[in-house]
């Protein structure tokens, strides 16, 4: 039986053809599809709140939320800068601590059980119980917020980095051992580079978590920030004010995730 034209093509040609078809001009990109879905959700939300005459103190329409944002732009800008600064510093603190401890355990595996037990103990402690204590001990400044955010982002980085360090290619490790490589050289030239995808996977989880940590910390006592605005709006049943802060945090979370993803593509190019 005569083969079809597609079946007679080499495998590489078939793959190349599929890639061209997937990326053909005029095909919608992932960003366009995502924006379209978000706009569709907001449109349905707007229509339902208007058709059902939902009270604003229960669920405000997106147009009302955007109006509130426009009218209080300066207030939200100052609060956003404070919260995002706390989240960024807390993320750096948690990622640095998690990576450093993971590297330490990579060099001395005998410490892993004890250190991981302590890390799980810290992770299991409710954040809402720790935050008020840190506020009492350290005051209402930014330091308690940074520490709380660091505690929240520390564990995912530690666990993922350990997984990455422990799943290095055995053949490459054996090759370096045959050349009498030290534990540090094994870590530097094999285990650390191969753990980078795990590290960025942890960052993509911890990035949005950092925003949650900063906001929860601000709820326990703060003089500013989006968490403080949300708490005040909640106590006064000012839902447009509350949802405006939620919109900002959601947008910031998407931007943080996208930024980490972009850096990952640049640094871990061999995984693409």
C-alpha positions as CSV (number, residue, x, y, z in Angstrom):
1,X,0.0,0.0,0.0
2,X,1.3,3.4,-0.9
3,X,2.2,5.6,2.1
4,X,0.7,9.0,2.6
5,X,2.9,12.0,2.1
6,X,3.1,12.7,5.9
7,X,4.0,9.0,6.7
8,X,6.8,9.1,4.1
9,X,8.5,12.0,5.7
10,X,11.4,11.4,8.1
11,X,10.6,11.7,11.8
12,X,12.7,14.9,12.1
13,X,10.8,16.4,9.2
14,X,7.4,15.5,10.8
15,X,8.5,17.0,14.1
16,X,9.6,20.2,12.4
17,X,6.4,20.4,10.5
18,X,4.3,20.1,13.7
19,X,6.4,22.8,15.3
20,X,5.8,25.1,12.3
21,X,2.0,24.4,12.5
22,X,1.9,25.0,16.2
23,X,3.8,28.3,15.9
24,X,2.2,29.4,12.6
25,X,1.5,33.1,12.2
26,X,-2.0,34.1,13.3
27,X,-2.2,31.4,16.0
28,X,-3.1,32.9,19.4
29,X,-0.3,33.0,21.9
30,X,-0.7,31.8,25.5
31,X,-0.7,35.4,26.8
32,X,-3.6,36.3,24.4
33,X,-5.6,33.3,25.5
34,X,-5.0,34.0,29.2
35,X,-6.0,37.6,28.8
36,X,-9.1,36.6,26.9
37,X,-10.1,34.2,29.7
38,X,-9.6,36.8,32.4
39,X,-11.6,39.4,30.5
40,X,-14.4,36.8,29.9
41,X,-14.5,36.1,33.7
42,X,-14.7,39.8,34.5
43,X,-17.4,40.4,31.9
44,X,-19.6,37.6,33.3
45,X,-18.9,38.9,36.8
46,X,-20.0,42.4,35.7
47,X,-23.2,41.2,34.0
48,X,-24.3,38.9,36.9
49,X,-23.8,41.6,39.5
50,X,-25.9,44.0,37.4
51,X,-28.6,41.6,36.3
52,X,-29.0,40.1,39.8
53,X,-28.7,43.6,41.5
54,X,-26.1,42.2,44.0
55,X,-25.5,44.7,46.8
56,X,-22.1,46.3,46.7
57,X,-21.4,45.2,50.3
58,X,-21.7,41.6,49.2
59,X,-20.0,41.5,45.8
60,X,-19.0,44.7,44.0
61,X,-18.8,44.7,40.2
62,X,-15.4,44.9,38.5
63,X,-16.2,48.4,37.3
64,X,-16.8,49.6,40.8
65,X,-13.5,48.1,41.9
66,X,-11.6,49.8,39.1
67,X,-13.3,53.0,40.0
68,X,-12.2,52.6,43.7
69,X,-8.6,51.9,42.5
70,X,-8.6,55.1,40.3
71,X,-10.0,57.3,43.1
72,X,-7.4,56.0,45.7
73,X,-4.4,55.4,43.4
74,X,-1.9,57.1,45.7
75,X,-3.0,55.2,48.8
76,X,-2.8,51.9,47.0
77,X,0.5,52.7,45.4
78,X,2.2,53.5,48.8
79,X,0.6,50.4,50.4
80,X,1.6,48.2,47.5
81,X,5.3,49.4,47.6
82,X,5.4,48.6,51.3
83,X,3.9,45.1,51.0
84,X,5.8,44.2,47.9
85,X,9.1,45.3,49.6
86,X,8.3,43.1,52.6
87,X,7.5,40.2,50.4
88,X,10.6,40.6,48.3
89,X,12.9,40.8,51.3
90,X,11.2,37.9,52.9
91,X,11.5,35.8,49.8
92,X,15.2,36.5,49.5
93,X,15.6,35.6,53.2
94,X,13.7,32.4,52.9
95,X,15.3,31.3,49.6
96,X,18.8,32.1,50.9
97,X,18.2,30.2,54.2
98,X,16.6,27.2,52.4
99,X,19.3,27.0,49.8
100,X,22.2,27.4,52.3
101,X,20.9,24.7,54.6
102,X,20.2,22.4,51.6
103,X,23.8,22.8,50.4
104,X,25.0,22.2,53.9
105,X,23.0,18.9,54.1
106,X,24.4,18.1,50.6
107,X,27.9,18.2,52.0
108,X,27.1,16.5,55.3
109,X,24.0,14.1,54.7
110,X,24.2,12.8,58.3
111,X,22.7,16.1,59.5
112,X,19.6,15.8,57.3
113,X,17.3,13.9,59.7
114,X,17.8,16.3,62.6
115,X,17.7,19.5,60.4
116,X,14.6,18.3,58.6
117,X,12.8,17.5,61.8
118,X,13.4,21.0,63.0
119,X,12.3,22.5,59.6
120,X,9.1,20.5,59.7
121,X,8.5,21.7,63.2
122,X,8.8,25.3,62.1
123,X,6.6,24.6,59.0
124,X,3.9,23.0,61.1
125,X,3.6,25.9,63.5
126,X,0.6,28.0,62.4
127,X,1.6,31.3,60.9
128,X,-1.3,33.1,62.7
129,X,0.2,32.0,66.0
130,X,3.8,33.2,65.2
131,X,2.9,36.5,63.7
132,X,1.4,38.2,66.8
133,X,4.4,37.0,68.9
134,X,6.9,38.5,66.5
135,X,4.9,41.7,66.4
136,X,5.0,41.9,70.2
137,X,8.7,41.1,70.4
138,X,9.9,43.2,67.4
139,X,7.3,46.0,67.1
140,X,5.0,47.1,64.3
141,X,7.8,47.8,61.7
142,X,8.8,45.8,58.6
143,X,11.1,43.3,60.4
144,X,8.4,41.0,61.7
145,X,6.8,40.9,58.3
146,X,10.0,40.0,56.6
147,X,10.8,37.2,59.1
148,X,7.2,35.8,58.8
149,X,7.5,35.8,55.0
150,X,10.9,34.2,55.2
151,X,9.5,31.4,57.4
152,X,6.7,30.8,54.9
153,X,9.0,30.6,51.9
154,X,11.9,28.8,53.5
155,X,10.5,25.2,53.6
156,X,9.5,24.8,49.9
157,X,13.0,26.0,48.8
158,X,14.7,23.6,51.3
159,X,12.7,20.6,50.3
160,X,13.0,21.2,46.5
161,X,16.7,21.9,46.7
162,X,17.4,18.8,48.7
163,X,15.4,16.8,46.1
164,X,17.4,18.3,43.3
165,X,20.8,17.6,45.0
166,X,19.8,14.0,45.8
167,X,18.7,13.2,42.2
168,X,22.0,14.1,40.5
169,X,23.1,11.8,37.7
170,X,24.9,8.9,39.3
171,X,27.1,8.3,36.2
172,X,28.5,11.8,36.3
173,X,29.1,11.5,40.1
174,X,30.9,8.2,39.6
175,X,33.0,9.7,36.9
176,X,34.2,12.6,39.1
177,X,34.7,10.2,42.0
178,X,37.0,8.1,39.8
179,X,39.1,11.3,39.4
180,X,39.2,11.7,43.2
181,X,36.8,14.7,43.3
182,X,36.0,16.0,46.8
183,X,32.4,16.3,48.1
184,X,32.6,20.1,47.4
185,X,33.6,19.5,43.8
186,X,30.8,16.9,43.4
187,X,28.4,19.5,44.8
188,X,29.7,22.4,42.7
189,X,30.1,20.7,39.3
190,X,27.3,18.1,39.3
191,X,24.7,18.3,42.0
192,X,24.3,22.1,42.2
193,X,23.8,22.7,38.5
194,X,21.3,19.8,38.2
195,X,19.3,21.1,41.1
196,X,18.6,24.5,39.5
197,X,15.3,23.4,37.9
198,X,14.2,22.3,41.4
199,X,15.3,25.6,42.8
200,X,13.2,27.6,40.3
201,X,10.2,25.3,40.8
202,X,10.4,26.1,44.5
203,X,10.7,29.9,43.8
204,X,7.6,29.7,41.6
205,X,5.7,28.4,44.6
206,X,7.3,30.6,47.1
207,X,7.0,33.8,45.1
208,X,3.2,34.1,45.5
209,X,3.4,32.7,49.0
210,X,5.6,35.6,50.0
211,X,2.7,38.0,49.2
212,X,0.5,35.9,51.5
213,X,3.0,36.0,54.3
214,X,3.4,39.7,54.1
215,X,-0.3,40.3,54.1
216,X,-1.0,38.0,57.0
217,X,1.8,39.6,58.9
218,X,0.3,43.0,58.3
219,X,-3.1,41.8,59.6
220,X,-1.6,41.2,63.0
221,X,-0.4,44.8,63.4
222,X,0.9,47.3,60.9
223,X,0.8,51.0,60.2
224,X,0.5,50.5,56.4
225,X,0.5,48.0,53.6
226,X,-2.1,46.2,51.6
227,X,-2.8,43.9,54.5
228,X,-3.6,46.8,56.7
229,X,-5.9,48.3,54.0
230,X,-7.7,45.0,53.6
231,X,-8.2,44.6,57.4
232,X,-9.7,48.1,57.6
233,X,-11.9,47.5,54.6
234,X,-13.1,44.2,56.1
235,X,-14.0,45.7,59.5
236,X,-16.0,48.5,57.7
237,X,-17.6,46.2,55.1
238,X,-16.1,48.3,52.4
239,X,-15.9,45.5,49.8
240,X,-14.8,47.6,46.8
241,X,-11.8,48.8,48.9
242,X,-11.1,45.2,49.9
243,X,-11.3,43.8,46.4
244,X,-9.1,46.5,45.0
245,X,-6.3,45.3,47.3
246,X,-7.0,41.7,46.2
247,X,-6.7,42.7,42.6
248,X,-3.4,44.3,43.2
249,X,-2.1,41.2,45.0
250,X,-3.3,38.9,42.3
251,X,-1.6,40.9,39.6
252,X,1.6,41.1,41.6
253,X,1.5,37.3,42.1
254,X,1.2,36.8,38.4
255,X,4.0,39.2,37.6
256,X,6.3,37.6,40.2
257,X,5.6,34.1,38.8
258,X,6.2,35.3,35.3
259,X,9.4,37.0,36.3
260,X,10.8,33.9,37.9
261,X,9.8,31.9,34.9
262,X,11.6,34.3,32.6
263,X,14.8,34.1,34.7
264,X,14.6,30.3,34.7
265,X,14.4,30.2,30.9
266,X,17.6,32.3,30.8
267,X,19.6,30.4,33.3
268,X,18.3,26.9,32.9
269,X,18.3,27.0,29.1
270,X,19.2,23.3,28.8
271,X,15.8,22.3,30.2
272,X,13.9,24.2,27.5
